[in-house]
């Protein structure tokens, strides 16, 4: 820590100590890391919107329960909660590195070569160390159902396809395109093929795609038109990658559904039908047995949603950026955390990304240090514990059922979001150790991760360029 950072830390400490008696606190209910459970995919009933006619059923909501990625792997069931949590943090670091690489490359994923609504349950990849969420999606005619990673940081959707030149192990059988009546190849040079960042042509004159994710993961195959099915709803003529050569940390999932802002992402391809609107709600797996879910269409916006403008990176257009102007701890604005630390400039540097695939929120280092020191000062009465990996502020809550902790508020443009205590103090073992679930980054940009999003309905309205938040949205 340099002299400037030390001065800021001292200022924060003295400021909060002088008003410590008036700080705002809230209750944290103590839950320990859960044991992994075996996954039992079932087709769920439609939720939140009930179609009244058969025709409406084709265009309205589909709701599917979300399951954790670790439940896809039999080996995870024999792992301890602590080991699985450590894997999650390791994978989360890889995810952040991937996003950093994409920002540095200007979003180049690949190297050269009010109509109806529906919802789908999503699954958290918590215990396997992934941080991603999964939905059960049908592909082809007749439909075969596959577990697909949902990723707001990606555009191209794909599934592993036979014949596999090289495929990673997945839980479901490999998709066989020749058995689908709705599968159709995309020709080289077609307008759809040209939407790829770096399309190529096979010897059969078919459009080839290649996506690299920056963490060493990649998928290569044939771009095709296919039908996606969500219980009673379906999407025809969807551009889907049929991956024949795939490697990476997909933890047994069959493929990926891209929810970014690029032209081949699911929200953009289906925008004419769903109005460019979708929302998800990620439950706190420690405190609730309710499923998470994702909805596409106008009904994805609840009445109590508050909105902040959606910003666009001129260099990297796929990610969802928002304006963050400050952070409060205990009801007091943290000195030194200003909008200038999070500004997205014309060169595409800086900014704050909302990402479903990152678990722990990363803040540019000066902002993180200021936030951490403010929280430490406000929680000085709590018993400290040994730090863990990227977490440098941990507490020992052994033998306690609940504790009082300082409040944390994120001040977005036009919107102040009060985080539940469980969204920033999380269990990291089965012995009562909890850690402050933020981390610093020197990458120049910040990421709001899914731990901080849990319990909120998070709305993405591409039509009006805004991001919304509704507290208690998963109920």
C-alpha positions in Angstrom: 0.0 0.0 0.0 1.5 3.4 -1.0 1.4 6.6 1.0 -1.7 7.9 -0.8 -3.7 4.7 -0.1 -2.5 4.8 3.6 -3.8 8.3 3.9 -7.2 7.4 2.4 -7.4 4.4 4.7 -6.6 6.5 7.8 -9.2 9.1 6.7 -11.9 6.4 6.3 -11.0 4.9 9.7 -11.0 8.2 11.6 -14.2 9.3 9.9 -16.1 6.1 10.7 -14.8 5.9 14.2 -16.0 9.5 14.9 -19.6 8.5 13.9 -19.5 4.8 14.7 -22.4 5.2 17.1 -24.7 6.3 14.3 -23.7 3.7 11.7 -26.5 1.6 10.2 -26.5 -2.2 10.8 -28.5 -5.2 9.7 -28.7 -8.8 10.8 -26.8 -11.6 9.1 -28.3 -15.0 9.7 -25.6 -17.6 10.0 -25.6 -20.5 7.4 -22.8 -22.9 6.7 -21.5 -24.2 3.4 -24.0 -26.8 2.2 -23.1 -30.3 1.1 -23.5 -31.0 -2.7 -26.6 -32.9 -3.7 -27.2 -35.1 -6.7 -28.9 -33.5 -9.6 -32.3 -34.7 -10.8 -33.4 -32.7 -13.8 -37.2 -32.5 -14.3 -39.3 -30.6 -16.7 -40.9 -27.8 -14.6 -44.4 -26.4 -14.9 -44.8 -23.0 -16.4 -44.5 -20.2 -13.8 -45.2 -16.5 -13.4 -47.2 -16.4 -16.7 -49.9 -19.0 -17.3 -51.0 -19.2 -21.0 -54.8 -19.3 -21.5 -54.9 -20.7 -25.0 -52.8 -23.3 -26.9 -51.5 -20.6 -29.2 -50.4 -18.5 -26.3 -48.6 -21.5 -24.9 -46.3 -21.4 -27.9 -45.2 -17.8 -27.0 -45.5 -17.4 -23.3 -43.4 -18.1 -20.3 -41.3 -21.1 -19.5 -39.9 -21.5 -16.0 -37.2 -24.0 -15.1 -35.5 -24.7 -11.8 -31.8 -23.9 -11.5 -29.3 -26.4 -10.3 -25.6 -26.0 -9.3 -23.0 -27.1 -11.7 -21.3 -29.3 -9.1 -24.4 -31.5 -9.0 -23.6 -32.5 -12.6 -20.3 -34.1 -11.5 -20.5 -37.4 -9.6 -17.0 -36.6 -8.2 -18.3 -33.5 -6.6 -20.6 -35.4 -4.3 -17.5 -36.9 -2.5 -15.8 -33.6 -2.1 -16.0 -31.5 1.1 -17.9 -28.2 1.0 -14.6 -26.4 1.7 -12.8 -28.1 -1.2 -15.7 -27.2 -3.6 -15.7 -23.6 -2.4 -12.0 -23.3 -3.1 -12.6 -24.6 -6.6 -15.2 -22.0 -7.1 -12.8 -19.3 -6.2 -10.1 -20.7 -8.4 -12.6 -20.9 -11.3 -13.8 -17.4 -10.5 -10.3 -16.0 -10.9 -10.1 -17.7 -14.3 -13.4 -16.1 -15.3 -12.1 -12.6 -14.3 -8.9 -13.2 -16.3 -11.0 -14.2 -19.3 -13.0 -11.0 -19.1 -9.9 -9.0 -18.7 -8.4 -10.6 -21.8 -11.6 -9.9 -23.7 -11.6 -6.2 -22.7 -7.9 -6.0 -23.6 -8.6 -7.5 -27.1 -11.6 -5.3 -27.6 -14.1 -8.1 -27.3 -12.6 -10.4 -29.9 -13.8 -13.8 -28.7 -12.4 -15.7 -31.7 -9.0 -15.9 -33.3 -8.9 -15.7 -37.1 -9.9 -18.9 -39.1 -44.8 -7.4 -26.7 -45.0 -10.6 -28.0 -44.9 -13.8 -25.9 -42.8 -14.3 -22.9 -41.2 -17.4 -21.5 -39.0 -18.2 -18.5 -36.6 -20.9 -17.7 -35.1 -22.1 -14.4 -31.4 -21.5 -14.0 -28.9 -23.4 -11.9 -26.0 -22.0 -9.9 -22.6 -23.4 -10.5 -21.6 -22.6 -6.9 -20.1 -25.7 -5.4 -18.2 -26.9 -8.5 -16.2 -23.7 -8.5 -17.8 -22.4 -11.7 -20.0 -19.4 -10.7 -22.1 -20.0 -13.9 -25.8 -20.9 -14.0 -27.5 -23.6 -16.0 -30.8 -24.1 -17.6 -32.4 -27.2 -19.2 -33.0 -26.5 -22.8 -34.4 -28.7 -25.6 -32.6 -28.8 -28.9 -33.9 -30.1 -32.2 -37.0 -32.0 -33.5 -37.8 -34.2 -31.7 -36.3 -32.3 -28.8 -33.4 -33.6 -26.7 -32.8 -31.7 -23.5 -29.4 -30.5 -22.4 -27.9 -28.6 -19.5 -26.6 -25.3 -20.9 -24.5 -22.6 -19.2 -26.2 -19.2 -19.2 -23.6 -16.4 -19.8 -24.2 -12.7 -20.0 -20.6 -12.3 -21.2 -21.0 -14.4 -24.4 -22.9 -14.1 -27.6 -22.6 -17.3 -29.6 -24.7 -20.2 -28.3 -23.5 -23.7 -29.0 -23.9 -27.4 -28.0 -21.4 -30.3 -28.3 -22.2 -32.2 -31.5 -21.5 -35.6 -33.0 -19.2 -36.5 -34.5 -16.8 -35.2 -31.9 -13.3 -34.6 -33.1 -12.4 -33.6 -29.6 -15.0 -33.0 -26.9 -14.9 -32.7 -23.1 -16.9 -35.0 -20.9 -20.5 -34.0 -20.4 -23.4 -35.4 -18.3 -25.9 -35.6 -21.2 -25.5 -37.7 -24.4 -23.9 -35.8 -27.3 -26.3 -34.0 -29.6 -26.7 -35.8 -32.9 -27.7 -33.3 -35.5 -28.6 -35.9 -38.1 -31.5 -37.1 -35.9 -33.1 -33.6 -35.8 -35.6 -32.7 -38.5 -35.2 -29.0 -37.8 -31.4 -28.9 -38.1 -30.1 -26.9 -41.2 -26.5 -25.9 -42.0 -25.7 -22.3 -42.7 -23.9 -21.6 -46.0 -20.6 -19.8 -46.3 -20.9 -16.2 -47.2 -24.6 -16.0 -46.0 -25.6 -12.8 -44.1 -26.0 -15.0 -40.9 -22.5 -16.4 -41.3 -21.0 -12.9 -41.7 -22.3 -12.0 -38.3 -19.6 -14.1 -36.8 -16.5 -12.3 -35.7 -14.2 -14.5 -37.8 -16.2 -16.9 -40.0 -14.5 -19.6 -42.1 -15.6 -22.1 -44.7 -15.5 -25.9 -44.6 -14.7 -28.1 -47.5 -18.4 -28.7 -47.8 -19.0 -25.0 -48.2 -20.6 -24.8 -44.7 -20.2 -21.8 -42.3 -17.6 -22.6 -39.6 -17.4 -20.7 -36.3 -14.7 -20.6 -33.7 -15.0 -19.0 -30.2 -12.1 -18.7 -27.7 -13.0 -17.5 -24.2 -9.6 -16.3 -23.0 -9.2 -18.9 -20.2 -8.1 -21.6 -22.7 -11.7 -22.8 -23.3 -12.9 -22.8 -26.9 -15.5 -24.3 -29.2 -15.1 -24.9 -33.0 -17.8 -26.3 -35.3 -20.5 -25.6 -37.8 -23.0 -22.8 -37.5 -26.5 -24.1 -38.0 -30.2 -23.1 -37.8 -32.1 -25.1 -35.1 -35.1 -25.1 -32.9 -34.8 -24.5 -29.2 -37.5 -25.8 -26.9 -38.4 -24.6 -23.4 -41.2 -26.9 -22.1 -44.3 -25.6 -23.9 -42.5 -22.7 -25.7 -40.1 -22.9 -28.6 -37.9 -20.7 -30.7 -37.5 -21.6 -34.4 -34.7 -20.7 -36.8 -32.2 -20.0 -34.1 -28.5 -19.7 -35.1 -26.7 -22.3 -33.0 -23.2 -23.6 -33.0 -22.8 -27.3 -33.5 -19.4 -27.8 -31.7 -17.2 -30.7 -32.9 -14.0 -29.6 -31.2 -14.5 -28.2 -27.7 -12.3 -27.9 -24.6 -12.7 -26.0 -21.4 -14.0 -25.6 -17.9 -17.7 -26.2 -18.6 -18.0 -28.7 -15.7 -20.2 -31.3 -17.5 -22.6 -28.9 -19.2 -23.5 -29.6 -22.8 -23.0 -26.2 -24.2 -23.7 -22.5 -23.7 -26.5 -20.0 -24.2 -25.1 -16.6 -25.0 -27.0 -13.8 -23.3 -24.7 -10.9 -24.3 -25.5 -7.9 -26.5 -23.9 -9.2 -29.7 -25.9 -9.9 -32.9 -25.9 -13.7 -32.4 -26.8 -13.7 -28.8 -30.1 -15.1 -27.7 -31.7 -11.8 -26.6 -30.8 -10.1 -29.9 -31.8 -13.0 -32.1 -35.2 -13.3 -30.4 -35.6 -9.5 -29.8 -38.5 -9.3 -32.3 -40.4 -11.8 -30.3 -39.4 -10.9 -26.7 -38.8 -7.2 -27.1 -35.2 -7.3 -26.2 -36.1 -7.9 -22.5 -35.1 -10.5 -20.0 -34.6 -10.9 -16.3 -33.2 -13.5 -13.9 -33.3 -14.0 -10.2 -30.5 -15.9 -8.4 -31.5 -17.3 -5.0 -29.3 -17.5 -2.0 -28.7 -21.2 -1.9 -28.0 -21.1 1.9 -31.2 -19.4 2.9 -33.8 -20.6 0.3 -35.1 -23.7 -1.3 -36.8 -21.8 -4.0 -35.4 -22.1 -7.5 -33.7 -19.5 -9.5 -35.2 -18.5 -12.9 -34.8 -16.5 -16.1 -37.6 -14.9 -18.1 -37.6 -13.4 -21.6 -40.3 -10.9 -22.7 -42.2 -7.9 -21.4 -43.4 -9.8 -18.3 -39.8 -10.0 -17.2 -40.1 -6.5 -15.7 -41.8 -6.4 -12.3 -43.6 -3.4 -10.9 -41.1 -2.6 -8.2 -38.0 -2.6 -10.5 -35.8 0.5 -10.4 -33.6 1.2 -13.3 -30.2 2.6 -14.1 -29.0 3.4 -17.6 -27.3 0.6 -19.5 -23.9 1.9 -20.8 -22.2 0.7 -24.0 -18.5 0.1 -24.4 -17.6 1.5 -27.8 -14.9 -1.2 -28.2 -16.6 -4.1 -26.4 -20.3 -4.0 -27.2 -21.3 -7.4 -25.8 -21.1 -6.7 -22.0 -23.7 -4.9 -19.9 -22.1 -1.8 -18.4 -23.7 0.4 -15.7 -22.6 3.6 -13.9 -21.4 3.2 -10.3 -21.1 6.5 -8.5 -20.2 5.5 -5.0 -20.6 3.0 -2.1 -21.9 3.5 1.5 -21.0 1.5 4.6 -23.3 1.8 7.6 -25.2 4.5 5.9 -22.1 6.7 5.3 -20.6 7.4 1.9 -17.1 5.9 1.8 -14.6 8.7 1.2 -12.5 8.3 -1.9 -15.0 6.1 -3.8 -16.3 8.4 -6.6 -17.7 7.9 -10.1 -14.3 8.8 -11.5 -12.9 5.4 -10.4 -15.6 3.6 -12.5 -15.8 5.8 -15.5 -16.0 4.1 -18.9 -13.9 6.2 -21.4 -14.1 6.5 -25.1 -11.2 4.1 -25.6 -13.3 1.3 -23.9 -11.3 1.3 -20.7 -12.7 1.3 -17.2 -16.4 0.9 -16.4 -18.5 -1.5 -14.4 -19.9 -4.8 -15.9 -22.9 -6.7 -14.6 -21.9 -10.4 -15.1 -23.8 -13.6 -14.2 -20.7 -15.7 -14.7 -18.5 -14.0 -12.1 -19.2 -14.9 -8.5 -17.3 -12.3 -6.4 -17.6 -8.6 -7.2 -14.3 -7.1 -8.2 -13.6 -3.3 -7.7 -10.7 -1.3 -9.0 -8.1 -1.4 -6.3 -8.4 2.1 -4.8 -12.2 1.6 -4.5 -11.8 -1.9 -3.0 -9.3 -0.7 -0.4 -11.5 2.2 0.7 -14.6 -0.1 0.9 -12.7 -2.8 2.8 -11.2 -0.4 5.3 -14.6 1.3 5.9 -16.2 -2.1 6.5 -13.5 -3.2 8.9 -13.9 0.0 10.9 -17.6 -0.5 11.1 -17.3 -4.2 12.0 -14.4 -3.7 14.5 -16.4 -5.4 17.2 -16.5 -8.7 15.3 -13.9 -11.4 15.9 -11.4 -11.7 13.0 -10.5 -14.9 11.3 -7.7 -16.1 9.0 -7.9 -14.8 5.5 -8.7 -17.2 2.5 -7.3 -16.9 -1.0 -8.6 -13.7 -2.5 -10.5 -12.7 0.7 -8.5 -10.5 3.1 -11.3 -9.7 5.5 -12.8 -12.6 7.3 -14.6 -13.2 10.6 -15.2 -16.0 13.1 -18.9 -16.5 13.8 -18.5 -19.9 15.5 -21.4 -20.7 17.8 -23.5 -17.7 16.6 -26.9 -17.9 15.0 -26.9 -14.3 13.8 -24.7 -11.2 14.0 -25.1 -7.5 13.4 -23.1 -6.1 10.5 -22.7 -2.7 8.8 -25.0 -2.1 5.8 -23.5 -1.8 2.3 -25.2 0.2 -0.4 -24.2 0.4 -4.1 -25.0 3.9 -5.6 -25.6 3.3 -9.3 -26.8 6.2 -11.5 -30.4 7.0 -10.4 -30.5 3.9 -8.1 -29.3 3.0 -4.7 -29.2 -0.7 -4.0 -29.1 -1.9 -0.3 -27.4 -5.3 -0.3 -28.7 -8.0 2.1 -26.0 -9.0 4.6 -25.7 -12.4 3.0 -24.7 -10.8 -0.3 -21.4 -9.5 1.1 -20.6 -11.8 4.1 -20.5 -15.4 3.0 -19.5 -18.7 4.6 -16.2 -20.2 3.4 -16.1 -23.3 5.6 -18.3 -25.4 7.9 -16.8 -24.0 11.1 -18.2 -20.5 11.2 -15.7 -18.5 9.1 -17.3 -15.8 7.0 -15.5 -13.5 4.5 -16.2 -10.1 3.0 -17.2 -11.1 -0.6 -15.5 -8.3 -2.5 -12.0 -8.3 -4.0 -9.7 -5.8 -5.7 -8.5 -5.8 -9.2 -5.8 -4.0 -11.1 -7.4 -4.7 -14.5 -8.9 -1.2 -14.7 -12.6 -2.2 -14.8 -14.9 -3.5 -12.2 -17.4 -6.4 -12.2 -20.6 -6.8 -10.2 -20.7 -10.6 -9.5 -23.6 -13.0 -8.9 -23.1 -13.2 -5.1 -24.1 -9.5 -4.9 -26.9 -10.0 -7.3 -28.6 -12.9 -5.5 -32.1 -12.3 -4.2 -32.7 -9.5 -6.7 -34.6 -9.7 -9.9 -32.1 -8.3 -12.4 -33.7 -6.9 -15.6 -31.9 -6.3 -18.9 -34.0 -4.0 -21.2 -32.1 -3.7 -24.4 -34.9 -1.9 -26.1 -34.6 1.1 -23.8 -30.9 0.5 -22.8 -31.4 0.1 -19.0 -30.7 -2.4 -16.3 -33.1 -2.9 -13.4 -33.1 -4.2 -9.9 -36.0 -5.5 -7.8 -35.3 -6.5 -4.2 -36.8 -9.8 -3.0 -37.4 -10.6 -6.7 -37.0 -14.4 -6.2 -40.0 -14.8 -4.0 
